[in-house]
Amino acid sequence: MRTRVAALREIALGGPADRGVMCVHVPFPFAQGPCCATSSFCYERQPEFKETRAMDHFLYKDGQLHAEDVPVAEIAEAVGTPFYVYSSATLTRHYRLFHDALSPLEHLVCYAMKANSNQAVLKLMASLGAGVDVVSGGEYARAKAAGFPGERIVFSGVGKTVEEMEAALTGGIRQFNLESEPEMRRLSEVAARLGVTVPVTVRVNPDVDAKTHEKISTGKSENKFGIPIAKAREVYAEIAALPGLEAVGIDVHIGSQLTDLAPYELAFNKVAELTHALRAEGHDIRRLDLGGGLGIPYERSNTAPPLPVEFGDLVKRTVGDLGCEIEIEPGRLIAGNAGILVSEVIYVKEGDGRNFLILDAAMNDLIRPAMYGAYHDIVPVMEPAPAAERAPFDVVGPVCESGDTFTKQRNLPPLSEGDLVAFRSAGAYGAVMSSEYNTRPLIPEVMVHEHQFAVIRARPSYEDIINRDSIPEWLEG
Ligand SMILES: Cc1ncc(COP(=O)(O)O)c(C=O)c1O
């Protein structure tokens, strides 16, 4: 049987190897050995974990970081820095972990494309048989363009507009997850006008503390999401009386980057109770959308996040005997550790009492540290010598904001101008949250597949950016 650590490694996929020994930076407070300067542990010392070797698709080989079989430096040479690179093997693996975890229940893993909505990533997910969770008309259009059939597209989001509803109702949709009563009535009007009946679930807010960052917690009564669970029966009764809507299930999503199953358990138990109550009132509840949110290991000191298989067991335990089809909407766990952001050191600046590593990537490329105080492991692309001395650096970008700081006083091996570094765990909520602040072009995205790589979003030129603006007539000379 695989060990828990082995399974975690498959998700973490995260660490620099040491001389081919796979000294992996495992971000958990166990099995840490003194074999390298950053409290990682070595598989050499933990032979039972060796089976996970093949699972990390961002590894040092021959002294340099590879994405699958492609040297990262080779990609940098071809596309310039900074850029994102995604491993298709990791994306595939993570989708399958969820798929397997829910089997044999009837289920659909609806990839939450908000995490990473590049068309190539979506195409890969569609080809694996995934469904997709969209939260805007733009995401719906992306899903269709990537080949997802309507019956595998779930429409979530707190403020769906009439135009978005019409697009999905005419283009095909599996279900709308309703977030409020006004939205429910609006969708009823639109569906009735178009002469269709659309499957819906109600996103219930179970008032559960997901114990995650306040900006990504969504299941408490004070959050803007969903309908209070205590009001759900009333809302389902109204749906039954409205034209154009058919209530087929219940939806819940309590937050993102959850590192504990307990809040899920509370929420799913409430959903199970509600299922019984609604069925007793004659509603044919046959689908449960349990949302996403399972966390990934970003940092060595993190508590071990639950595994998809543990999540799957919880689902089976709490709602598995209701005979419902299960939908889940994972984003971060599928894409997060499937991507890295690669950047070049522009300057090493000696400050007053601290040294700065000034990179060509900035907060506009990866906003998570500035927005959530998020941690990303930063590693040199060229493997440092095992005995290399580490020194503390503030790692910053060139944007004119003090918030453009990726990390402060991080111990890093020696780095000089022109060296490449990689931010790990950057595949989710990275490129999708980027902007062109300071007129910095959106950075390229690259996908690797074994020894091949392809640019899946090119860097726009300054001209492309400038030409998107237009000058009103009265300002034309
Ligand atoms: C409704 C909904 N479903 C799924 C997700 C995906 O969450 P995660 O990427 O943490 O799995 C989110 C993100 O917060 C969400 O709002």
The ligand as a Gaussian input file, in Angstrom:
#p B3LYP/6-31G(d) Opt

LIG

0 1
 C      -17.598000      27.889000      -6.629000
 C      -16.174000      27.473000      -6.643000
 N      -15.883000      26.208000      -7.010000
 C      -14.598000      25.779000      -7.057000
 C      -13.550000      26.608000      -6.699000
 C      -12.163000      26.071000      -6.794000
 O      -11.489000      26.079000      -5.589000
 P      -10.030000      25.466000      -5.507000
 O       -9.233000      26.034000      -6.604000
 O       -9.537000      25.858000      -4.180000
 O      -10.188000      23.986000      -5.634000
 C      -13.814000      27.922000      -6.293000
 C      -12.725000      28.813000      -5.883000
 O      -12.758000      29.433000      -4.867000
 C      -15.166000      28.370000      -6.274000
 O      -15.474000      29.620000      -5.918000

